[in-house]
Amino acid sequence: MGKIILGVIVLVFLLVVVAIAIYLGHIAVYGYRQTLDESWQWQQEHVRQSRTYRRDMFRDYTIEASDGGVIHATLLPTDAKTTDANAAGTSAADADRYVILVHGYTDNRFGMMKYAPFYHEMGYHCVLFDQRGHGENAKDTCSYGPKEAAWLRDVLCDTRKRYGENITIGLHGESLGGATVLEAMKYPEVQKHVAFVVDDCGFAEIVPVLKDFLKSYHLPAWMVCPAMLSAKFFHGISLRNARPIDAMTGTTIPLLIIHGEKDTFITPDHSDRVYAAAIGPKQLHFIKDATHAQSAVDRPEEYREILREFLQGVFEGVPGGASRSAT
């Protein structure tokens, strides 16, 4: 009788583990997605530098992805005037510079409005787009880098085709978007046509992030293994391959890394690792007291200055060499 009871307990335990793994695997790749209205409203309520912008300043369009998907994008052109336009003293007539802004998980293109004003006031056209499975795009899985980077490459190619092959282009990503821009650095098109990359609180690899997430909900870290198996079996997503740090050794694009000092979701050691792996000109800045993806919200003036100095160095041919600082 004792063996039967033990067997039942083991069976129930395994069934519970399997059920939780299936749920976690689904949540990992199909988590909640914000609507455009929700994202825009959050930015307007929390991000001071975005409040002078209106949605009618943006020009919406779509891009055909190389995998057949449709990417929803929008352009904030330099001639979209706000009360803060040209605050940096840069003429909006300098129309050959573009930055592609890449949002984080569950967000959408308007989630990057915390960064667009910094570039816009320096005379950059801002290209914002919905990542795979986000925003207005068709519902799809999140691969945490590999498939997202392929879409970013498509946006880059479309931007050059649409606005001119001789334009200057930079990439700036937040969280998942930070990992996406890092992962995209492996592509020859990015290495050839991108002048700079900014990674704000991206991860070096997704597995440690998932483990920390489980711990925050008082679940054992080992549950990440069955959850990853579930994501692979049911959704075809290999989370173990989400390692943007591996792209660092094949490119010398100037790289600026920014991370909130008190980020507990994607911890600052991820940026330490990416910085150590990068072989090109690089800078790393930790923003004091900032939590996840809040550096530009909490300390916009310092963020603007870090960005401005980095870009000045890039276009003067001296992007700062290897430097590391805590703000």
C-alpha positions as CSV (number, residue, x, y, z in Angstrom):
1,M,0.0,0.0,0.0
2,G,2.8,2.4,0.9
3,K,4.4,1.9,-2.5
4,I,1.1,2.7,-4.2
5,I,0.7,5.9,-2.3
6,L,4.2,6.9,-3.0
7,G,3.6,6.2,-6.7
8,V,0.5,8.3,-6.7
9,I,2.3,11.1,-5.0
10,V,5.1,10.9,-7.6
11,L,2.7,10.8,-10.5
12,V,0.7,13.8,-9.2
13,F,4.0,15.7,-8.7
14,L,5.1,15.0,-12.2
15,L,1.7,16.0,-13.6
16,V,1.9,19.2,-11.7
17,V,5.4,19.9,-13.0
18,V,4.3,19.2,-16.6
19,A,1.2,21.4,-16.3
20,I,3.3,24.3,-14.8
21,A,6.0,23.7,-17.5
22,I,3.4,23.9,-20.3
23,Y,1.9,27.1,-18.8
24,L,5.3,28.7,-18.3
25,G,6.5,27.8,-21.8
26,H,3.3,29.4,-23.2
27,I,3.7,32.5,-21.1
28,A,7.3,32.9,-22.1
29,V,6.6,33.1,-25.8
30,Y,3.0,34.4,-25.8
31,G,3.0,36.8,-22.9
32,Y,0.6,39.8,-22.5
33,R,1.0,42.4,-25.3
34,Q,0.1,46.0,-24.8
35,T,-2.1,47.9,-27.2
36,L,-0.8,51.0,-29.0
37,D,-3.2,53.1,-26.9
38,E,-2.0,51.6,-23.6
39,S,1.6,52.2,-24.5
40,W,1.1,55.7,-25.7
41,Q,-0.9,56.6,-22.6
42,W,1.8,55.2,-20.3
43,Q,4.4,57.3,-22.1
44,Q,2.3,60.4,-21.8
45,E,1.7,59.9,-18.1
46,H,5.3,58.9,-17.1
47,V,7.8,60.3,-19.6
48,R,8.2,64.0,-19.5
49,Q,10.1,64.3,-22.7
50,S,7.4,62.6,-24.7
51,R,4.5,64.9,-23.8
52,T,5.1,67.5,-26.5
53,Y,4.4,64.8,-29.2
54,R,1.1,64.0,-30.8
55,R,0.3,60.8,-32.7
56,D,-0.5,62.8,-35.9
57,M,3.2,63.7,-36.1
58,F,3.9,60.1,-37.1
59,R,3.7,58.5,-40.5
60,D,2.6,54.9,-40.4
61,Y,3.6,52.3,-42.9
62,T,4.2,48.5,-43.2
63,I,7.2,46.5,-44.2
64,E,7.2,43.0,-45.7
65,A,9.5,40.7,-43.6
66,S,11.7,38.2,-45.2
67,D,9.7,35.4,-43.5
68,G,6.5,36.6,-45.1
69,G,5.2,38.6,-42.1
70,V,4.0,42.1,-42.0
71,I,5.8,44.6,-39.8
72,H,4.0,47.7,-38.7
73,A,6.2,50.8,-38.5
74,T,6.1,54.5,-38.1
75,L,8.4,57.4,-38.8
76,L,8.8,60.5,-36.7
77,P,10.4,62.8,-39.2
78,T,12.6,65.7,-38.3
79,D,10.1,68.2,-39.7
80,A,7.5,67.1,-37.0
81,K,7.9,70.1,-34.8
82,T,7.4,70.2,-31.0
83,T,7.9,72.9,-28.5
84,D,11.3,71.3,-27.7
85,A,12.4,70.8,-31.4
86,N,16.0,71.5,-32.1
87,A,16.7,72.0,-28.4
88,A,20.2,70.5,-29.0
89,G,21.0,73.2,-31.6
90,T,21.1,70.7,-34.5
91,S,19.3,71.7,-37.6
92,A,16.3,69.6,-38.7
93,A,17.6,70.1,-42.2
94,D,20.3,67.5,-41.4
95,A,18.0,64.8,-42.8
96,D,20.4,62.0,-43.6
97,R,20.5,60.5,-40.1
98,Y,18.1,57.9,-38.9
99,V,17.7,55.8,-35.8
100,I,15.7,52.6,-35.5
101,L,14.2,52.2,-32.1
102,V,13.4,48.7,-30.8
103,H,11.0,48.1,-27.9
104,G,10.9,45.5,-25.2
105,Y,8.8,42.4,-24.5
106,T,5.0,43.0,-24.2
107,D,5.4,46.6,-25.4
108,N,5.1,48.1,-28.9
109,R,6.6,50.8,-31.0
110,F,5.2,53.7,-28.9
111,G,7.1,52.2,-26.0
112,M,10.2,53.8,-27.4
113,M,8.9,57.3,-27.1
114,K,11.0,57.7,-23.9
115,Y,14.1,57.7,-26.3
116,A,12.8,59.3,-29.5
117,P,12.9,62.9,-28.2
118,F,16.6,62.6,-27.5
119,Y,17.3,61.7,-31.1
120,H,14.6,63.9,-32.6
121,E,16.0,67.1,-31.0
122,M,19.5,66.2,-32.5
123,G,18.1,66.1,-36.0
124,Y,17.4,62.4,-36.4
125,H,14.5,60.8,-38.1
126,C,13.1,58.1,-35.8
127,V,11.9,54.8,-37.1
128,L,9.8,52.9,-34.6
129,F,8.4,49.4,-35.4
130,D,6.4,46.7,-33.7
131,Q,8.6,43.6,-32.9
132,R,7.5,40.2,-34.0
133,G,4.2,39.2,-32.4
134,H,3.7,42.7,-30.8
135,G,1.7,45.8,-31.4
136,E,-0.4,45.7,-34.6
137,N,1.5,42.7,-36.0
138,A,-0.1,39.3,-36.2
139,K,0.1,37.3,-33.0
140,D,3.3,35.2,-32.9
141,T,5.9,33.8,-30.6
142,C,8.8,35.6,-29.1
143,S,12.2,33.9,-29.6
144,Y,14.1,36.5,-27.4
145,G,16.5,37.6,-30.1
146,P,17.1,35.3,-33.1
147,K,13.8,35.8,-35.0
148,E,13.5,39.4,-33.8
149,A,16.9,40.3,-35.1
150,A,16.0,39.0,-38.5
151,W,13.0,41.3,-38.5
152,L,15.3,44.2,-37.4
153,R,17.5,43.4,-40.4
154,D,14.4,43.7,-42.6
155,V,13.6,47.0,-41.1
156,L,17.1,48.2,-41.7
157,C,17.1,47.1,-45.3
158,D,13.7,48.8,-45.8
159,T,14.8,52.0,-44.2
160,R,17.8,52.2,-46.7
161,K,15.6,51.4,-49.6
162,R,12.8,53.7,-48.5
163,Y,14.8,56.8,-47.4
164,G,18.1,56.5,-49.3
165,E,21.1,54.1,-49.5
166,N,23.5,56.8,-48.3
167,I,21.7,57.7,-45.1
168,T,23.4,57.2,-41.7
169,I,21.6,54.7,-39.5
170,G,21.9,53.8,-35.8
171,L,20.1,51.2,-33.6
172,H,18.7,51.7,-30.1
173,G,17.0,48.9,-28.2
174,E,15.5,48.5,-24.7
175,S,15.3,45.2,-22.8
176,L,14.3,42.6,-25.4
177,G,14.9,45.4,-27.9
178,G,18.4,45.7,-26.5
179,A,19.0,42.0,-26.9
180,T,17.6,42.3,-30.5
181,V,20.0,45.0,-31.5
182,L,22.9,43.1,-30.1
183,E,21.8,39.9,-31.8
184,A,21.4,41.8,-35.1
185,M,25.0,42.8,-35.0
186,K,25.9,39.4,-36.4
187,Y,24.3,40.2,-39.8
188,P,26.6,41.5,-42.6
189,E,24.0,44.1,-43.5
190,V,24.1,45.5,-40.0
191,Q,27.9,45.5,-39.8
192,K,28.1,47.3,-43.2
193,H,25.3,49.9,-42.8
194,V,24.9,50.7,-39.1
195,A,27.0,53.5,-37.6
196,F,26.3,52.8,-33.9
197,V,24.3,50.6,-31.5
198,V,22.8,51.5,-28.2
199,D,21.7,48.7,-25.8
200,D,19.6,49.8,-22.8
201,C,19.2,47.0,-20.2
202,G,19.4,44.1,-22.7
203,F,20.3,40.6,-21.6
204,A,23.4,38.6,-22.4
205,E,21.3,35.4,-22.5
206,I,17.7,34.8,-21.6
207,V,18.1,31.6,-19.4
208,P,19.4,33.4,-16.3
209,V,16.6,36.0,-16.7
210,L,14.0,33.3,-16.7
211,K,15.6,31.7,-13.6
212,D,15.4,35.0,-11.7
213,F,11.8,35.4,-12.9
214,L,10.9,32.0,-11.4
215,K,12.6,32.8,-8.2
216,S,10.7,36.1,-7.9
217,Y,7.5,34.0,-7.9
218,H,8.9,31.5,-5.4
219,L,9.3,28.8,-8.0
220,P,12.5,26.7,-8.1
221,A,15.0,27.8,-10.8
222,W,15.2,24.2,-12.1
223,M,11.7,24.7,-13.5
224,V,13.2,26.6,-16.3
225,C,14.4,23.4,-17.9
226,P,10.9,21.8,-18.4
227,A,9.5,25.2,-19.3
228,M,12.2,25.5,-22.1
229,L,11.4,22.0,-23.2
230,S,7.7,23.0,-23.4
231,A,8.5,26.1,-25.4
232,K,10.6,24.0,-27.8
233,F,8.1,21.1,-28.2
234,F,4.8,23.1,-28.4
235,H,6.0,26.4,-30.0
236,G,9.3,25.6,-31.8
237,I,11.2,28.2,-29.8
238,S,14.7,27.2,-28.5
239,L,15.2,29.6,-25.6
240,R,18.7,28.3,-25.1
241,N,19.7,29.9,-28.4
242,A,18.7,33.3,-27.1
243,R,22.3,34.5,-26.5
244,P,23.0,37.9,-28.0
245,I,26.3,38.0,-26.3
246,D,27.6,35.5,-28.9
247,A,27.3,38.2,-31.6
248,M,29.8,40.5,-29.9
249,T,32.9,38.9,-31.1
250,G,32.2,39.4,-34.8
251,T,31.7,43.2,-35.1
252,T,33.4,46.5,-34.3
253,I,30.3,48.7,-34.5
254,P,30.6,51.4,-31.8
255,L,28.5,50.2,-28.9
256,L,26.9,52.2,-26.0
257,I,25.5,50.1,-23.1
258,I,23.3,51.7,-20.5
259,H,21.8,49.9,-17.5
260,G,19.8,50.9,-14.4
261,E,21.9,50.3,-11.3
262,K,19.0,48.8,-9.4
263,D,17.5,46.7,-12.2
264,T,16.4,43.4,-10.6
265,F,14.6,42.1,-13.7
266,I,17.6,42.0,-16.1
267,T,20.4,42.5,-13.6
268,P,23.3,44.8,-14.5
269,D,25.8,41.9,-14.7
270,H,24.3,41.1,-18.1
271,S,25.6,44.4,-19.4
272,D,29.0,43.8,-17.7
273,R,29.2,40.5,-19.7
274,V,28.2,42.1,-23.0
275,Y,30.7,44.9,-22.4
276,A,33.5,42.5,-21.7
277,A,32.7,40.5,-24.8
278,A,32.5,43.4,-27.2
279,I,35.6,43.9,-29.3
280,G,34.9,47.3,-30.9
281,P,34.7,50.8,-29.4
282,K,32.4,50.6,-26.4
283,Q,31.1,52.5,-23.4
284,L,29.2,51.2,-20.4
285,H,27.2,53.5,-18.1
286,F,25.2,52.5,-15.0
287,I,22.4,54.9,-14.0
288,K,22.2,55.4,-10.3
289,D,19.0,54.2,-8.6
290,A,17.3,53.4,-11.9
291,T,15.2,50.2,-12.1
292,H,14.4,48.2,-15.2
293,A,14.0,50.3,-18.4
294,Q,13.7,53.4,-16.3
295,S,17.0,55.1,-16.8
296,A,15.7,57.6,-19.4
297,V,12.6,58.2,-17.4
298,D,14.3,58.8,-14.0
299,R,17.3,60.8,-15.2
300,P,16.6,62.1,-18.7
301,E,19.1,65.0,-18.6
302,E,22.0,62.6,-17.8
303,Y,20.7,60.1,-20.3
304,R,20.6,62.7,-23.0
305,E,24.1,63.9,-22.2
306,I,25.6,60.3,-22.3
307,L,23.9,59.7,-25.6
308,R,25.0,63.1,-27.1
309,E,28.6,62.6,-26.1
310,F,28.7,59.1,-27.5
311,L,27.2,60.1,-30.8
312,Q,29.5,63.1,-31.0
313,G,32.4,60.7,-30.6
314,V,31.1,58.3,-33.2
315,F,30.8,61.0,-35.9
316,E,34.1,62.6,-35.0
317,G,35.7,59.2,-35.4
318,V,36.5,58.9,-31.7
319,P,33.6,57.1,-30.0
320,G,35.4,57.0,-26.7
321,G,37.4,53.8,-27.0
322,A,36.9,51.4,-24.1
323,S,35.3,53.1,-21.2
324,R,33.2,52.1,-18.2
325,S,31.5,54.4,-15.7
326,A,28.8,54.5,-13.1
327,T,26.7,57.7,-13.3
